Amino acid sequence: MRSGQSSIKAVFLCGGRGKRMFPIAEDKFLLDFLGKPLLEHQIETARAAGVSRFVIITNPDNRDRIEKIAGKVPGAEVDFALQQESSGIADALKSAAPLLQGRILVINPNDVFSATAYTAILAEAERNSAASYVLGYRVQEYFPGGYLQVNEENELLHIVEKPNPGEEPSDLVNILIHCHSSPEDLLRHIETVQTTRDDVYECALDSMVKAGHKIKVVPYDDFWAPIKYPWHIFKVMEHFLDNAQPYVAPSARISQKATVEGRVVLCDNVRVLENAVIRGPAYVGANSVIGNNVLVRDYSHIGANSVVGYCTEVKHSYIGDNCWFHSNYVGDSIIDDDCSLGAGTVLANFRLDEGNIHLLVGDNLVETGYDKLGAILGRGCRIGVNASIMPGIRIGPGSFVGPQICLRQDLAADKLALPVSRYRVSDSKIMLDESKRRELLDRLKG
């Protein structure tokens, strides 16, 4: 470990609140992957790159959980700061100002990347004497983030935050792993910024450049998956499953008539019943049951204490803890904790016109990039028997969908959707011929 890594502090920005993740209400960095919150993975990644000192900026609602998570990582020295209001990166750094001495790394924990992101920016900081270092990633298509203008020496000229599609100044996107040699200088420039947008931090970097400070842009081309919208969970899930080692816990019980093949992780006390098939990459959390005739395939991640009941198919889906299914199709879906699907319910994932699925986020229609996208269910949803949920439909936390409904539009949180009865009851005058049933029974008996 170099002395620079041992003395540097990694500052994780955990005080914000997601505005585009409906119906997933959990903080993105608290979502579980392979049985651990994403934040725990993030700290472990930094530790693998030689970073041992951390400042985690929390908000009043998540502080207790974050303190417990940070306490699980061996060798991590962690200080905490409290951001009372979710008012952006600059406000978060101001709330932690007394802890920001010496060289720091500022990190968005909702972006998933490999340890090489740390080693690349820290190596550049060891070789040069710039005021700050910014990680840059070249994109092939529009990304709703900050774009970097640089000179021939890869020095920052300007940050353009969320330009309109087609108006990007370059193909170089800003990844929030930034290294600052003098946090005091950064905070002074933050204090001078005047803007009406949520870009005080980016404006402060521009201000530093105009004042003559050199900010070096460090190229990065390894794995990167930002979580901005719910469907971005898929890329992160796939990343963790691709890097997981096959494992079957000693306490797991697999029927001799079941099939488990490929990169599969079965945790403590998992039970796989007769004729079930699990084709990896796949993960099944502790105490979950994979029932008779179930098929789990194509990058599926099932949380703890869940029951995937008889004749259910789960394909390329992220499923939380304590979920229950029975004779369902769950395709390309995201299901938060404590959800239940009645028998025969189908989460459809493919439009009849085979086109990509667009979702309305705020006032904007957003291209998901997927032609197969199922339902996105918030925590605590219940769906009745034989219901059909159309592709890309979002159901808010705590909502109920009644039996036989074909849900074609999003449902807000804590709503109840019930079918309207269309049948009538009258006196029956039908006379059945019992001989037909006897004849059929005789034929079946041979």
C-alpha positions as a printed Julia matrix, in Angstrom:
446×3 Matrix{Float64}:
   0.0     0.0     0.0
   1.35    3.42   -0.95
   1.48    6.12    1.69
  -0.94    8.2    -0.43
  -3.63    5.52   -0.24
  -3.19    4.97    3.49
  -3.62    8.67    4.33
  -6.33    9.61    1.84
  -9.97    9.76    2.91
 -12.79    8.4     0.77
 -15.91   10.55    1.19
 -19.14    8.69    0.39
 -22.14   10.9    -0.41
 -25.03    9.06    1.26
 -27.16   12.03    2.3
 -29.2    12.46   -0.89
 -32.55   10.97   -1.8
 -33.39    9.43   -5.17
 -36.0    11.29   -7.21
 -36.24    8.99  -10.22
 -36.48    5.53   -8.63
 -40.25    5.17   -8.11
 -41.56    2.75   -6.97
 -38.29    1.68   -5.27
 -38.2     3.78   -2.1
 -34.98    2.33   -0.62
 -31.76    4.34   -0.9
 -29.96    2.91   -3.91
 -26.76    2.18   -2.0
 -28.81    0.17    0.53
 -30.14   -2.29   -2.06
 -28.87   -5.82   -1.42
 -26.68   -7.7    -3.88
 -25.41  -11.19   -3.01
 -26.7   -10.76    0.53
 -24.93   -7.46    1.28
 -25.98   -3.81    0.86
 -24.37   -2.06   -2.09
 -22.64    0.37    0.3
 -20.82   -2.54    1.96
 -19.61   -3.68   -1.47
 -18.47   -0.12   -2.19
 -16.42    0.12    0.98
 -14.87   -3.29    0.26
 -13.93   -2.15   -3.26
 -12.17    0.89   -1.85
 -10.42   -1.29    0.73
  -9.2    -3.58   -2.08
  -7.59   -0.5    -3.68
  -5.75    0.3    -0.45
  -8.07    2.95    1.0
  -8.74    2.52    4.71
 -10.08    5.89    5.93
 -13.65    6.95    5.18
 -16.05    9.81    5.77
 -19.68    8.83    5.18
 -22.19   11.66    4.87
 -25.63   10.46    5.94
 -29.09   11.93    6.38
 -31.24   11.64    9.54
 -33.23    8.71    8.12
 -30.41    6.4     7.06
 -27.66    7.15    9.58
 -28.33    4.19   11.91
 -28.34    1.64    9.07
 -25.21    3.07    7.52
 -23.33    2.98   10.82
 -24.18   -0.73   11.17
 -23.04   -1.47    7.61
 -19.76    0.4     8.0
 -19.04   -1.47   11.21
 -18.99   -4.79    9.33
 -16.02   -3.98    7.08
 -12.73   -5.0     8.73
  -9.9    -2.49    8.67
 -12.09    0.5     7.79
 -11.72    3.68    9.86
 -14.98    5.57    9.46
 -16.14    9.03   10.5
 -19.71   10.21    9.97
 -21.2    13.56    9.05
 -24.89   14.48    8.98
 -26.51   16.3     6.06
 -29.82   17.6     7.39
 -31.34   18.4     4.0
 -30.73   16.62    0.69
 -29.4    19.71   -1.07
 -26.76   18.35   -3.38
 -23.06   17.47   -3.37
 -21.8    20.9    -2.34
 -24.08   21.03    0.7
 -22.99   17.5     1.67
 -19.31   18.5     1.6
 -20.02   21.63    3.63
 -21.74   19.48    6.29
 -18.56   17.37    6.55
 -16.07   20.26    6.33
 -14.43   19.68    9.76
 -13.52   16.12    8.64
 -12.05   17.09    5.26
  -8.36   17.68    5.78
  -5.64   16.51    3.42
  -6.29   14.71    0.16
  -9.82   13.34   -0.27
 -11.77   11.21   -2.73
 -15.39   12.28   -3.32
 -17.52    9.29   -4.36
 -21.1     8.71   -5.41
 -21.96    5.3    -3.86
 -24.81    4.8    -6.37
 -22.26    4.31   -9.15
 -20.76    0.82   -9.33
 -17.22    0.47  -10.66
 -14.19   -1.74  -10.19
 -11.21   -1.15   -7.91
  -9.26    0.03  -10.96
 -11.22    3.29  -10.8
  -9.53    4.01   -7.47
  -6.1     2.86   -8.53
  -6.23    4.89  -11.77
  -7.1     8.2   -10.12
  -4.77    7.67   -7.15
  -1.86    6.75   -9.43
  -2.43    9.96  -11.41
  -2.54   11.96   -8.19
   0.8    10.46   -7.14
   2.44   11.39  -10.47
   1.1    14.95  -10.82
   0.51   18.08   -8.79
  -2.93   19.16   -9.98
  -5.46   20.67   -7.61
  -8.03   18.01   -8.44
  -8.55   14.86  -10.52
 -11.79   13.82  -12.22
 -12.58   10.41  -13.66
 -13.87   10.49  -17.25
 -15.7     7.72  -19.15
 -16.31    7.74  -22.91
 -19.9     6.91  -23.87
 -21.34    5.71  -27.16
 -24.81    7.13  -26.63
 -26.48    9.92  -24.67
 -26.18    9.71  -20.89
 -28.15   12.09  -18.59
 -25.14   13.35  -16.63
 -22.26   15.8   -16.69
 -20.04   16.06  -19.77
 -16.38   17.11  -19.7
 -14.59   19.52  -22.03
 -10.83   18.96  -21.93
  -7.72   20.31  -23.67
  -4.96   18.27  -25.36
  -3.35   17.55  -21.97
  -6.62   16.08  -20.61
  -7.07   19.08  -18.35
 -10.61   20.17  -17.55
 -11.92   23.27  -19.31
 -15.62   23.1   -18.46
 -18.35   20.79  -17.12
 -21.71   20.84  -18.91
 -24.32   19.35  -16.6
 -27.1    17.34  -18.31
 -27.04   18.91  -21.79
 -29.91   18.2   -24.16
 -29.41   15.13  -26.38
 -27.4    16.18  -29.4
 -25.83   19.14  -27.57
 -23.13   17.22  -25.7
 -19.76   19.04  -25.82
 -17.86   15.72  -25.97
 -18.29   11.98  -25.48
 -16.56   12.14  -22.1
 -18.88   11.71  -19.1
 -18.04   12.77  -15.56
 -17.93    9.84  -13.11
 -18.12   11.0    -9.51
 -14.85    9.63   -8.25
 -12.97   12.88   -7.78
  -9.7    13.44   -5.96
  -9.04   16.84   -4.34
  -5.6    17.76   -3.07
  -6.93   20.73   -1.08
 -10.54   20.39    0.12
 -10.25   23.85    1.7
  -9.81   25.42   -1.77
 -12.79   23.49   -3.09
 -15.0    24.61   -0.19
 -13.97   28.25   -0.69
 -15.05   28.09   -4.33
 -18.31   26.39   -3.32
 -19.11   29.4    -1.13
 -18.76   31.8    -4.09
 -21.05   29.94   -6.52
 -24.3    31.56   -7.59
 -26.68   29.27   -9.46
 -30.37   28.37   -9.46
 -29.71   24.76  -10.48
 -28.57   21.75   -8.48
 -25.02   22.09   -9.82
 -23.16   24.07   -7.17
 -20.38   21.49   -6.95
 -19.84   21.38  -10.72
 -19.89   25.19  -10.88
 -17.25   25.26   -8.13
 -14.99   23.05  -10.25
 -15.48   25.41  -13.2
 -14.66   28.3   -10.88
 -11.44   26.61   -9.82
 -10.42   26.19  -13.47
 -11.11   29.88  -14.19
  -9.02   30.83  -11.14
  -6.04   28.97  -12.6
  -6.26   25.68  -10.7
  -5.39   22.63  -12.82
  -7.95   19.82  -12.8
  -6.77   16.65  -14.52
  -9.26   14.32  -16.24
  -8.25   10.67  -15.79
  -9.6     8.26  -18.46
 -11.39    5.15  -17.2
 -12.76    2.34  -19.39
 -13.4    -0.51  -16.95
 -16.84   -1.5   -15.6
 -19.21    1.34  -14.68
 -22.94    1.11  -13.94
 -24.7     4.15  -12.47
 -28.08    3.61  -10.78
 -30.27    6.52  -11.81
 -33.49    4.7   -12.71
 -34.93    1.4   -11.39
 -34.03   -0.6   -14.51
 -30.35    0.28  -13.97
 -30.48   -2.3   -11.16
 -30.21   -5.0   -13.84
 -26.67   -4.01  -14.9
 -25.47   -3.95  -11.3
 -27.13   -7.32  -10.61
 -25.46   -8.81  -13.7
 -22.07   -7.42  -12.63
 -22.22   -9.03   -9.21
 -23.52  -12.34  -10.58
 -20.77  -12.43  -13.22
 -18.13  -11.97  -10.54
 -19.61  -14.38   -8.0
 -18.09  -17.8    -7.48
 -20.48  -20.79   -7.63
 -21.38  -21.79   -4.09
 -23.82  -24.12   -2.35
 -24.0   -23.68    1.42
 -23.55  -26.89    3.44
 -26.99  -26.37    4.96
 -28.72  -26.03    1.57
 -30.85  -29.01    0.51
 -31.24  -29.86   -3.17
 -33.5   -32.66   -4.34
 -31.77  -35.35   -6.38
 -34.48  -34.71   -8.98
 -33.62  -31.0    -9.26
 -31.14  -29.44  -11.71
 -28.64  -26.76  -10.66
 -26.12  -25.74  -13.3
 -23.84  -22.83  -14.14
 -22.74  -20.01  -11.84
 -25.26  -20.44   -9.02
 -25.07  -19.26   -5.4
 -27.36  -21.01   -2.91
 -27.13  -19.56    0.6
 -27.76  -21.06    4.04
 -30.82  -23.26    4.41
 -32.02  -22.84    0.84
 -34.24  -25.7    -0.27
 -34.65  -26.75   -3.92
 -37.52  -29.19   -4.46
 -38.17  -31.92   -7.02
 -37.99  -31.05  -10.73
 -36.87  -27.47  -10.08
 -34.27  -26.08  -12.51
 -31.83  -23.28  -11.67
 -29.59  -22.18  -14.54
 -27.0   -19.61  -13.6
 -25.92  -16.99  -13.27
 -28.35  -16.95  -10.35
 -28.43  -16.16   -6.63
 -30.85  -17.46   -4.0
 -30.72  -15.89   -0.54
 -30.79  -17.6     2.83
 -33.84  -19.63    3.89
 -35.56  -19.33    0.51
 -37.48  -22.18   -1.12
 -37.42  -23.02   -4.83
 -40.51  -25.16   -5.31
 -41.51  -28.05   -7.53
 -41.25  -27.5   -11.3
 -39.83  -23.99  -10.86
 -37.48  -22.55  -13.49
 -34.97  -19.84  -12.45
 -32.73  -18.61  -15.28
 -30.81  -15.88  -17.11
 -29.38  -13.68  -14.35
 -31.94  -13.92  -11.58
 -31.33  -12.63   -8.05
 -33.73  -13.85   -5.35
 -33.49  -12.48   -1.82
 -33.73  -14.19    1.56
 -36.79  -15.86    3.1
 -38.64  -15.98   -0.21
 -40.78  -18.76   -1.66
 -40.79  -19.31   -5.41
 -43.73  -21.67   -5.52
 -44.91  -24.44   -7.8
 -44.48  -24.0   -11.56
 -43.17  -20.43  -11.41
 -40.66  -19.14  -13.96
 -38.25  -16.37  -12.96
 -36.19  -14.91  -15.8
 -33.61  -12.08  -15.5
 -35.25  -10.51  -12.46
 -34.2    -8.84   -9.21
 -36.36  -10.01   -6.3
 -36.1    -8.78   -2.73
 -36.53  -10.53    0.6
 -39.72  -12.14    1.91
 -41.43  -12.49   -1.48
 -43.93  -15.22   -2.33
 -44.92  -16.61   -5.74
 -47.13  -19.44   -6.98
 -47.53  -20.52  -10.61
 -46.34  -17.16  -11.96
 -44.26  -15.79  -14.81
 -41.78  -13.16  -13.62
 -39.77  -11.83  -16.54
 -37.23   -8.97  -16.53
 -38.86   -7.53  -13.42
 -37.74   -5.71  -10.29
 -39.62   -6.64   -7.13
 -38.9    -5.04   -3.77
 -39.21   -6.77   -0.39
 -42.41   -8.3     1.03
 -44.32   -8.72   -2.24
 -46.72  -11.54   -3.08
 -48.19  -12.74   -6.38
 -51.37  -14.82   -6.48
 -51.56  -18.03   -8.5
 -51.59  -17.47  -12.24
 -50.37  -13.85  -12.15
 -48.14  -12.88  -15.08
 -45.67  -10.01  -15.21
 -45.47   -9.47  -18.97
 -42.14   -8.25  -20.33
 -42.48   -7.9   -24.12
 -44.57   -5.53  -26.2
 -46.57   -6.99  -29.07
 -44.88   -4.51  -31.45
 -41.47   -5.66  -30.07
 -40.41   -2.04  -29.53
 -38.28   -0.62  -26.71
 -40.1     0.36  -23.55
 -40.31    4.03  -22.52
 -41.36    5.18  -19.05
 -42.57    8.57  -17.87
 -40.25    9.95  -15.17
 -41.54   13.27  -13.93
 -42.51   15.14  -17.08
 -40.03   13.3   -19.32
 -40.55   10.15  -21.35
 -37.37    8.15  -20.78
 -36.0     5.47  -23.09
 -35.12    2.45  -20.94
 -32.96    0.81  -23.6
 -34.81   -2.47  -23.06
 -37.23   -4.18  -25.4
 -37.92   -6.64  -22.59
 -38.91   -5.02  -19.29
 -41.47   -6.44  -16.89
 -43.1    -4.91  -13.85
 -41.41   -2.83  -11.16
 -43.05   -3.42   -7.78
 -42.51   -1.34   -4.66
 -42.23   -2.83   -1.21
 -45.25   -4.63    0.22
 -47.3    -5.06   -2.99
 -49.94   -7.75   -3.27
 -51.33   -8.98   -6.6
 -54.37  -11.27   -6.85
 -54.84  -14.48   -8.8
 -54.75  -14.47  -12.6
 -53.8   -10.79  -12.83
 -51.75   -9.54  -15.79
 -49.3    -6.67  -15.4
 -48.28   -5.14  -18.74
 -44.61   -4.44  -19.66
 -42.91   -1.62  -17.78
 -45.78   -0.99  -15.36
 -44.79    0.4   -11.95
 -46.77   -0.35   -8.8
 -46.17    1.84   -5.76
 -45.26    0.52   -2.3
 -48.13   -0.93   -0.31
 -50.54   -1.17   -3.24
 -52.9    -4.06   -3.96
 -54.04   -5.3    -7.38
 -57.16   -7.46   -7.38
 -57.72  -10.76   -9.2
 -58.06  -10.97  -13.01
 -57.11   -7.35  -13.57
 -55.05   -6.45  -16.62
 -53.08   -3.46  -15.32
 -52.07   -1.13  -18.16
 -51.02    1.98  -16.24
 -48.85    2.78  -13.25
 -50.33    2.57   -9.77
 -49.31    5.05   -7.09
 -48.35    4.02   -3.55
 -50.98    2.66   -1.15
 -53.68    2.21   -3.79
 -56.22   -0.59   -4.26
 -57.15   -1.67   -7.79
 -60.19   -3.95   -7.91
 -62.01   -5.43  -10.92
 -65.48   -4.22  -11.85
 -67.9    -7.14  -12.01
 -69.37   -7.62  -15.51
 -71.29  -10.86  -15.07
 -74.95  -11.38  -14.05
 -76.66  -14.18  -12.16
 -79.88  -15.88  -13.31
 -81.7   -19.18  -12.75
 -80.05  -22.16  -14.41
 -82.15  -24.51  -16.53
 -79.22  -26.54  -17.92
 -79.59  -30.31  -17.64
 -76.33  -32.27  -17.72
 -76.03  -35.7   -19.32
 -74.25  -37.81  -16.71
 -73.63  -40.58  -19.23
 -71.03  -38.43  -20.98
 -68.93  -38.24  -17.82
 -69.23  -42.01  -17.3
 -68.15  -42.66  -20.88
 -65.11  -40.38  -20.48
 -64.15  -42.07  -17.22
 -64.4   -45.5   -18.85
 -62.11  -44.39  -21.7
 -59.53  -43.01  -19.26
 -59.48  -46.27  -17.33
 -58.69  -48.05  -20.62
